[in-house]
Amino acid sequence: MTPPEAPKDGTASHGDMPPAVSVCLTVLKNRSDFLAAARARRQGTGAMMVQARKRRDAEEVPAHAIRVGFTCSKKVGNAVARNRAKRRMREVARLILPTRGKPGWDYVLIGRKDATAARPFDALQGDLKYALKKLHAADA
């Protein structure tokens, strides 16, 4: 039996599911980007804190890019617990940010102790959707 062929146009074959590697998301890596987001808007939810900032035109980043960063403090637990929480936040961001995030914005997702790793995945998605709605409502 041969495996089913992937679509030729590079789109996901499972409905409207985003691709495994999102084209429009870029990962924040510089400390200065995290610090800039920390000075901007924030919205807490049951499982995470979401910081968001609209980038200035003077920054050397493509205007259409959505950038996202992930962090967990040592309060979340040991390295295994922190990495598990960040993996879950990365997957939620991959699913939600391409459709709900705004181009030209940076987002930082911060894991919470005993909540991010233990929260049901659909509730984790709902938390990010709620936070984005609240953060962007203040922009409108």
C-alpha positions, -999 to +999 in steps of 0.1 A: +000+000+000+014+034-010+010+064+012-013+092+000+005+119-021+008+154-006-009+182-025+013+197-052+007+233-041+023+228-007-009+234+013-020+212+042-042+183+032-062+182+064-088+209+059-077+244+069-049+231+093-018+253+090+014+237+078+038+221+102+062+250+098+043+283+096+056+305+068+044+337+084+058+331+119+094+341+129+108+332+162+122+359+185+158+352+196+173+385+207+170+396+243+163+432+231+131+419+213+119+402+245+126+434+265+107+455+240+077+432+243+079+433+281+074+471+279+043+468+257+008+454+263+001+422+282-028+400+289-029+372+314-049+340+310-052+308+330-023+291+313+000+319+301+009+355+299+009+371+264+028+402+257+023+420+224+037+450+207+033+466+173+066+471+157+078+505+145+083+511+108+120+519+114+128+483+125+146+461+100+120+434+100+096+426+071+063+445+078+042+414+070+060+391+095+045+379+128+072+373+153+067+351+184+089+342+214+085+317+242+098+317+277+093+300+311+109+310+343+124+284+367+092+287+388+076+265+361+099+236+371+131+219+360+143+219+324+120+191+314+089+209+327+099+242+311+106+226+277+073+207+278+054+240+285+073+258+257+066+229+232+029+232+240+029+270+236+048+266+203+021+243+189-007+266+201+011+296+185+016+276+152-022+269+151-036+302+162-012+331+153-013+327+115-051+334+116-056+355+147-022+374+150-016+407+132+012+412+107+038+437+120+034+425+157+056+407+181+042+383+206+059+367+237+041+338+254+052+332+290+044+299+306+028+297+341+037+274+369+015+242+371-009+256+344+007+256+310+018+219+310-014+206+327-041+226+309-061+207+283-049+216+248-082+231+236-084+253+267-048+264+259-059+274+224-089+293+239-065+311+262-044+324+234-075+334+213-089+353+243-056+371+250-052+381+213-088+394+212-082+415+243-048+428+231-061+438+197-093+453+210-073+480+227-056+487+193-089+493+175 
